[in-house]
Amino acid sequence: MFEHPYLSHQITTFEQEQIERAAERRRFLIEHADQIVPRREGAFRRMLRRMTGGRREVAPPARSTASRTADGRATAGCDRAAAPAQ
């Protein structure tokens, strides 16, 4: 018995299309990072935070390209100030 190449070709084609879509999505998000506004915390996340004692289980992003105002909106064209050396 042998494997017909049609199935493996279809799977390879589908995986390549997924990789291309993911790369395009990452590129778009990088180009429009100043327009991304995080969602407000929902009921489920509030419940989990209360159950875990307020500890964050997911680390915040390493860097941000836009500064945030007090109400969470992004300010365009502002860079973060460098931390003073200690």
N, CA, C and O atoms as a MOPAC input file, in Angstrom:
PM7 MOZYME 1SCF
protein

 N      0.84700 1    -1.18000 1     0.00000 1
 C      0.00000 1     0.00000 1     0.00000 1
 C      0.89600 1     1.24700 1     0.00000 1
 O      2.02000 1     1.21300 1     0.50000 1
 N      0.40100 1     2.30200 1    -0.54500 1
 C      1.14900 1     3.54100 1    -0.57100 1
 C      0.20100 1     4.70400 1    -0.28500 1
 O     -1.01800 1     4.59300 1    -0.42000 1
 N      0.79600 1     5.80100 1     0.10800 1
 C      0.00100 1     6.99700 1     0.41400 1
 C     -0.10700 1     7.84600 1    -0.84800 1
 O      0.89300 1     8.14400 1    -1.50100 1
 N     -1.30800 1     8.21900 1    -1.17200 1
 C     -1.51100 1     9.06700 1    -2.34600 1
 C     -1.01300 1    10.47100 1    -2.02900 1
 O     -1.29000 1    10.96800 1    -0.93700 1
 N     -0.29400 1    11.13000 1    -2.92600 1
 C      0.27400 1    12.45300 1    -2.64400 1
 C     -0.75500 1    13.57700 1    -2.51700 1
 O     -0.42200 1    14.66700 1    -2.05300 1
 N     -1.99900 1    13.32400 1    -2.92300 1
 C     -3.01500 1    14.37000 1    -2.88100 1
 C     -3.24200 1    14.87800 1    -1.45400 1
 O     -3.28700 1    16.08600 1    -1.22300 1
 N     -3.38400 1    13.95400 1    -0.49800 1
 C     -3.67000 1    14.35200 1     0.88000 1
 C     -2.50500 1    15.13700 1     1.48500 1
 O     -2.71500 1    16.18100 1     2.10200 1
 N     -1.28900 1    14.64200 1     1.31100 1
 C     -0.14700 1    15.35700 1     1.88300 1
 C      0.02600 1    16.72100 1     1.22000 1
 O      0.43800 1    17.67400 1     1.88100 1
 N     -0.28100 1    16.83300 1    -0.06700 1
 C     -0.19400 1    18.12800 1    -0.74700 1
 C     -1.24200 1    19.10000 1    -0.19500 1
 O     -0.94700 1    20.27600 1     0.01900 1
 N     -2.45900 1    18.61200 1     0.03300 1
 C     -3.51900 1    19.46200 1     0.58300 1
 C     -3.16200 1    19.95000 1     1.97800 1
 O     -3.38000 1    21.11800 1     2.30100 1
 N     -2.62100 1    19.07400 1     2.80200 1
 C     -2.23900 1    19.46100 1     4.16600 1
 C     -1.11600 1    20.48100 1     4.13000 1
 O     -1.15300 1    21.46700 1     4.86600 1
 N     -0.11600 1    20.25900 1     3.28400 1
 C      1.00100 1    21.19700 1     3.16900 1
 C      0.51300 1    22.55900 1     2.69000 1
 O      0.93700 1    23.58800 1     3.21700 1
 N     -0.36400 1    22.57600 1     1.70600 1
 C     -0.91900 1    23.82800 1     1.18400 1
 C     -1.69000 1    24.56800 1     2.27500 1
 O     -1.53400 1    25.77900 1     2.43300 1
 N     -2.51600 1    23.84800 1     3.02400 1
 C     -3.29600 1    24.46000 1     4.09300 1
 C     -2.39000 1    25.03200 1     5.17900 1
 O     -2.63100 1    26.13800 1     5.66200 1
 N     -1.35200 1    24.29300 1     5.56800 1
 C     -0.42800 1    24.78300 1     6.60400 1
 C      0.32400 1    26.01800 1     6.12800 1
 O      0.53300 1    26.94800 1     6.90900 1
 N      0.73100 1    26.04700 1     4.87400 1
 C      1.41000 1    27.22000 1     4.33600 1
 C      0.49200 1    28.43900 1     4.33400 1
 O      0.93500 1    29.54700 1     4.63700 1
 N     -0.78200 1    28.24600 1     3.99400 1
 C     -1.74100 1    29.35500 1     4.01500 1
 C     -1.93600 1    29.86700 1     5.44100 1
 O     -2.04100 1    31.07500 1     5.65300 1
 N     -1.98500 1    28.96700 1     6.41400 1
 C     -2.10500 1    29.39000 1     7.81700 1
 C     -0.90000 1    30.20800 1     8.24900 1
 O     -1.05200 1    31.22500 1     8.92500 1
 N      0.29300 1    29.77700 1     7.86700 1
 C      1.51900 1    30.50400 1     8.22600 1
 C      1.51600 1    31.88300 1     7.58900 1
 O      1.88500 1    32.86400 1     8.23600 1
 N      1.10100 1    31.97300 1     6.31700 1
 C      1.05000 1    33.26500 1     5.63500 1
 C      0.04000 1    34.20200 1     6.30400 1
 O      0.31700 1    35.39100 1     6.47000 1
 N     -1.13800 1    33.67000 1     6.69200 1
 C     -2.13700 1    34.50000 1     7.37700 1
 C     -1.61700 1    34.98200 1     8.72300 1
 O     -1.83400 1    36.13700 1     9.09200 1
 N     -0.93600 1    34.11500 1     9.45900 1
 C     -0.39400 1    34.50500 1    10.76300 1
 C      0.67900 1    35.57700 1    10.60300 1
 O      0.73300 1    36.51600 1    11.39800 1
 N      1.52900 1    35.45400 1     9.59300 1
 C      2.56200 1    36.45700 1     9.34800 1
 C      1.93500 1    37.80100 1     8.97200 1
 O      2.38500 1    38.85000 1     9.43500 1
 N      0.90700 1    37.76800 1     8.14100 1
 C      0.21500 1    39.00200 1     7.75100 1
 C     -0.46600 1    39.64900 1     8.96200 1
 O     -0.45300 1    40.87100 1     9.10600 1
 N     -1.05800 1    38.82500 1     9.82900 1
 C     -1.71300 1    39.34300 1    11.03700 1
 C     -0.69100 1    40.00200 1    11.96400 1
 O     -0.94300 1    41.08000 1    12.50200 1
 N      0.47200 1    39.34800 1    12.15100 1
 C      1.53200 1    39.93700 1    12.98800 1
 C      2.02900 1    41.25100 1    12.40500 1
 O      2.23100 1    42.21900 1    13.13900 1
 N      2.23000 1    41.29400 1    11.07200 1
 C      2.69600 1    42.52200 1    10.42500 1
 C      1.68700 1    43.64800 1    10.61800 1
 O      2.06600 1    44.78000 1    10.91800 1
 N      0.40200 1    43.34000 1    10.44800 1
 C     -0.64100 1    44.34900 1    10.61400 1
 C     -0.66100 1    44.87300 1    12.05000 1
 O     -0.76800 1    46.07800 1    12.27300 1
 N     -0.55700 1    43.96000 1    13.02300 1
 C     -0.57600 1    44.38200 1    14.42500 1
 C      0.63900 1    45.23800 1    14.76400 1
 O      0.51800 1    46.19600 1    15.52700 1
 N      1.79100 1    44.91900 1    14.22000 1
 C      2.99200 1    45.72600 1    14.46300 1
 C      2.82900 1    47.10900 1    13.86100 1
 O      3.20400 1    48.10000 1    14.48700 1
 N      2.27500 1    47.19500 1    12.64900 1
 C      2.09200 1    48.48400 1    11.98900 1
 C      1.03600 1    49.34600 1    12.67600 1
 O      1.11700 1    50.57300 1    12.61600 1
 N      0.04800 1    48.73200 1    13.32700 1
 C     -1.04000 1    49.47400 1    13.94500 1
 C     -1.04300 1    49.34100 1    15.46800 1
 O     -2.10300 1    49.37200 1    16.09300 1
 N      0.13300 1    49.19600 1    16.06300 1
 C      0.23000 1    48.98200 1    17.51000 1
 C     -0.32300 1    50.17100 1    18.30000 1
 O     -0.81700 1    49.98800 1    19.41300 1
 N     -0.24900 1    51.38000 1    17.74700 1
 C     -0.73700 1    52.55900 1    18.46000 1
 C     -2.26900 1    52.59800 1    18.52300 1
 O     -2.83000 1    53.38500 1    19.28600 1
 N     -2.94400 1    51.76900 1    17.73800 1
 C     -4.40400 1    51.77100 1    17.71600 1
 C     -5.01000 1    50.67300 1    18.59700 1
 O     -6.23100 1    50.59600 1    18.74000 1
 N     -4.17400 1    49.83800 1    19.17600 1
 C     -4.67000 1    48.71600 1    19.97000 1
 C     -4.98700 1    49.19100 1    21.38200 1
 O     -4.13500 1    49.76300 1    22.06200 1
 N     -6.20600 1    48.95300 1    21.81100 1
 C     -6.64400 1    49.32700 1    23.15200 1
 C     -7.04600 1    48.04700 1    23.87200 1
 O     -7.88800 1    47.30400 1    23.36800 1
 N     -6.46500 1    47.76700 1    25.04200 1
 C     -6.82200 1    46.52800 1    25.73500 1
 C     -8.26300 1    46.55500 1    26.21300 1
 O     -8.80600 1    47.60700 1    26.55200 1
 N     -8.86600 1    45.37900 1    26.23400 1
 C    -10.24600 1    45.27200 1    26.70700 1
 C    -10.30200 1    45.48000 1    28.20700 1
 O     -9.32500 1    45.26700 1    28.92500 1
 N    -11.46800 1    45.90100 1    28.65700 1
 C    -11.68700 1    45.99200 1    30.10100 1
 C    -11.76400 1    44.59300 1    30.66100 1
 O    -12.10200 1    43.64600 1    29.95200 1
 N    -11.45200 1    44.46700 1    31.92600 1
 C    -11.48400 1    43.16600 1    32.57500 1
 C    -12.93300 1    42.70200 1    32.70400 1
 O    -13.78100 1    43.45200 1    33.18900 1
 N    -13.22200 1    41.48900 1    32.28000 1
 C    -14.57000 1    40.95800 1    32.34000 1
 C    -14.85400 1    40.27900 1    33.67200 1
 O    -13.98800 1    40.20000 1    34.54400 1
 N    -16.08100 1    39.79000 1    33.81400 1
 C    -16.51600 1    39.16600 1    35.06700 1
 C    -15.68700 1    37.93200 1    35.40200 1
 O    -15.31000 1    37.73300 1    36.55700 1
 N    -15.40100 1    37.10700 1    34.40500 1
 C    -14.64400 1    35.88900 1    34.66000 1
 C    -13.22900 1    36.19600 1    35.12900 1
 O    -12.73700 1    35.57200 1    36.06900 1
 N    -12.56700 1    37.16200 1    34.47500 1
 C    -11.20500 1    37.53300 1    34.86800 1
 C    -11.18600 1    38.16500 1    36.25900 1
 O    -10.26000 1    37.92200 1    37.03300 1
 N    -12.20400 1    38.97600 1    36.58700 1
 C    -12.28000 1    39.55600 1    37.93000 1
 C    -12.41300 1    38.45700 1    38.97600 1
 O    -11.77600 1    38.50300 1    40.02800 1
 N    -13.25200 1    37.46700 1    38.66900 1
 C    -13.43000 1    36.35400 1    39.60000 1
 C    -12.11400 1    35.59000 1    39.78800 1
 O    -11.74900 1    35.24800 1    40.91300 1
 N    -11.40500 1    35.32300 1    38.68700 1
 C    -10.12600 1    34.62200 1    38.80600 1
 C     -9.11200 1    35.43500 1    39.59900 1
 O     -8.36700 1    34.88300 1    40.40900 1
 N     -9.08000 1    36.74400 1    39.36900 1
 C     -8.14400 1    37.60000 1    40.09800 1
 C     -8.43800 1    37.56200 1    41.58500 1
 O     -7.51600 1    37.51700 1    42.39900 1
 N     -9.71100 1    37.57900 1    41.94800 1
 C    -10.08100 1    37.53000 1    43.37000 1
 C     -9.73900 1    36.18200 1    43.98100 1
 O     -9.32000 1    36.11000 1    45.13600 1
 N     -9.91700 1    35.11600 1    43.21300 1
 C     -9.62400 1    33.77400 1    43.73100 1
 C     -8.13000 1    33.54900 1    43.90600 1
 O     -7.71900 1    32.83700 1    44.82100 1
 N     -7.30500 1    34.14800 1    43.03600 1
 C     -5.85900 1    33.95100 1    43.12300 1
 C     -5.20100 1    34.98900 1    44.01600 1
 O     -3.97500 1    35.00100 1    44.13200 1
 N     -5.95800 1    35.84100 1    44.63500 1
 C     -5.38900 1    36.82500 1    45.54800 1
 C     -4.79800 1    38.03500 1    44.86000 1
 O     -3.96300 1    38.73100 1    45.43900 1
 N     -5.21800 1    38.29900 1    43.63100 1
 C     -4.76200 1    39.50400 1    42.94400 1
 C     -3.46000 1    39.33000 1    42.19500 1
 O     -2.96200 1    40.29200 1    41.60900 1
 N     -2.88500 1    38.12200 1    42.19400 1
 C     -1.63600 1    37.89900 1    41.45500 1
 C     -1.95800 1    37.79800 1    39.97900 1
 O     -2.95600 1    37.19900 1    39.57800 1
 N     -1.09800 1    38.39200 1    39.18700 1
 C     -1.24600 1    38.26100 1    37.73200 1
 C     -0.53100 1    37.00300 1    37.30200 1
 O      0.62200 1    36.78400 1    37.67500 1
 N     -1.19900 1    36.17100 1    36.52000 1
 C     -0.59400 1    34.93300 1    36.06900 1
 C      0.08800 1    35.09200 1    34.72300 1
 O      0.94100 1    34.28100 1    34.36300 1
 N     -0.27100 1    36.11500 1    33.98300 1
 C      0.33400 1    36.37000 1    32.68700 1
 C      1.16900 1    37.63400 1    32.81900 1
 O      0.68500 1    38.65800 1    33.30100 1
 N      2.41400 1    37.56100 1    32.39100 1
 C      3.29300 1    38.72500 1    32.46900 1
 C      2.82300 1    39.78300 1    31.48300 1
 O      2.34900 1    39.44100 1    30.39900 1
 N      2.94100 1    41.06800 1    31.83400 1
 C      2.56800 1    42.12400 1    30.89400 1
 C      3.52400 1    42.12800 1    29.71200 1
 O      4.62200 1    41.58100 1    29.81300 1
 N      3.13200 1    42.73400 1    28.58700 1
 C      4.01700 1    42.77200 1    27.42900 1
 C      5.34100 1    43.43800 1    27.77600 1
 O      5.38800 1    44.35600 1    28.59500 1
 N      6.41100 1    42.97300 1    27.15100 1
 C      7.75200 1    43.46300 1    27.45500 1
 C      7.92900 1    44.93400 1    27.08300 1
 O      8.61700 1    45.68100 1    27.77800 1
 N      7.30200 1    45.33900 1    25.97900 1
 C      7.44400 1    46.73800 1    25.57000 1
 C      6.13300 1    47.22000 1    24.98400 1
 O      5.31400 1    46.43100 1    24.51100 1
 N      5.95200 1    48.51700 1    25.02300 1
 C      4.75500 1    49.10700 1    24.45500 1
 C      5.18300 1    50.23700 1    23.54500 1
 O      6.08300 1    51.00800 1    23.88000 1
 N      4.53900 1    50.33800 1    22.39000 1
 C      4.91200 1    51.39200 1    21.45400 1
 C      4.11900 1    52.66600 1    21.69500 1
 O      4.44500 1    53.71000 1    21.13000 1
 N      3.09200 1    52.59900 1    22.51700 1
 C      2.27800 1    53.78700 1    22.77500 1
 C      2.07200 1    53.95200 1    24.27400 1
 O      1.89700 1    52.97200 1    24.99700 1
 N      2.09500 1    55.19200 1    24.73300 1
 C      1.80400 1    55.46800 1    26.13000 1
 C      0.29700 1    55.43800 1    26.33400 1
 O     -0.46600 1    55.63500 1    25.38900 1
 N     -0.12700 1    55.19600 1    27.54900 1
 C     -1.55800 1    55.12400 1    27.85400 1
 C     -1.94000 1    56.24900 1    28.80700 1
 O     -1.16500 1    56.62200 1    29.68800 1
 N     -3.13600 1    56.78000 1    28.62000 1
 C     -3.65000 1    57.79200 1    29.52600 1
 C     -4.28400 1    57.09600 1    30.72300 1
 O     -4.31100 1    55.86600 1    30.77300 1
 N     -4.78700 1    57.84800 1    31.67400 1
 C     -5.36300 1    57.27700 1    32.89000 1
 C     -6.56700 1    56.39000 1    32.58800 1
 O     -6.81200 1    55.42000 1    33.30600 1
 N     -7.32100 1    56.70900 1    31.53600 1
 C     -8.49600 1    55.90300 1    31.22400 1
 C     -8.20400 1    54.78900 1    30.22200 1
 O     -9.13400 1    54.14900 1    29.73200 1
 N     -6.91400 1    54.54100 1    29.90400 1
 C     -6.54500 1    53.40700 1    29.08100 1
 C     -6.42800 1    53.68700 1    27.59700 1
 O     -6.13200 1    52.77100 1    26.82900 1
 N     -6.65300 1    54.92900 1    27.16200 1
 C     -6.53600 1    55.23000 1    25.74300 1
 C     -5.08000 1    55.47100 1    25.37800 1
 O     -4.29700 1    55.97800 1    26.18100 1
 N     -4.73100 1    55.09900 1    24.15400 1
 C     -3.35900 1    55.29500 1    23.68700 1
 C     -3.16800 1    56.74700 1    23.26000 1
 O     -4.07400 1    57.36400 1    22.69900 1
 N     -1.99000 1    57.28000 1    23.52800 1
 C     -1.64100 1    58.60700 1    23.04700 1
 C     -0.66500 1    58.42600 1    21.90000 1
 O      0.32900 1    57.71400 1    22.03700 1
 N     -0.93600 1    59.05600 1    20.77900 1
 C     -0.11800 1    58.88000 1    19.58200 1
 C      1.17500 1    59.67200 1    19.68800 1
 O      1.18700 1    60.80900 1    20.16000 1
 N      2.25500 1    59.05900 1    19.24600 1
 C      3.52300 1    59.74200 1    19.12700 1
 C      4.27800 1    59.99000 1    20.42100 1
 O      5.25600 1    60.73800 1    20.40700 1
 N      3.88600 1    59.41600 1    21.51000 1
 C      4.58000 1    59.62300 1    22.77700 1
 C      5.44100 1    58.41100 1    23.08800 1
 O      4.98800 1    57.27300 1    22.96500 1
 N      6.66900 1    58.65100 1    23.48800 1
 C      7.55800 1    57.57300 1    23.89100 1
 C      7.67700 1    57.56800 1    25.40400 1
 O      7.50200 1    58.59600 1    26.05700 1
 N      7.97400 1    56.40400 1    25.95000 1
 C      8.16300 1    56.31700 1    27.39300 1
 C      9.50500 1    56.92700 1    27.76000 1
 O     10.47700 1    56.83700 1    27.00900 1
 N      9.53600 1    57.54600 1    28.92300 1
 C     10.77600 1    58.11900 1    29.42100 1
 C     11.67100 1    56.98900 1    29.93400 1
 O     11.18200 1    55.99800 1    30.47600 1
 N     12.96500 1    57.14300 1    29.76100 1
 C     13.89900 1    56.12900 1    30.23000 1
 C     13.94900 1    56.16300 1    31.75600 1
 O     13.86400 1    57.23000 1    32.36400 1
 N     14.08400 1    55.00400 1    32.35700 1
 C     14.16600 1    54.91600 1    33.81400 1
 C     15.52600 1    55.44600 1    34.27100 1
 O     16.54000 1    55.17900 1    33.62600 1
 N     15.55800 1    56.19200 1    35.37500 1
 C     16.84800 1    56.70600 1    35.85400 1
 C     17.72600 1    55.57200 1    36.35800 1
 O     17.24000 1    54.60000 1    36.93600 1
 N     19.02300 1    55.71100 1    36.13100 1
 C     19.98200 1    54.69400 1    36.59600 1
 C     20.12500 1    54.78400 1    38.10200 1
 O     20.16300 1    55.88000 1    38.66100 1
 N     20.20400 1    53.64500 1    38.76000 1
 C     20.31300 1    53.62700 1    40.21000 1
 C     21.63500 1    53.10000 1    40.65800 1
 O     21.89200 1    53.01800 1    41.85900 1

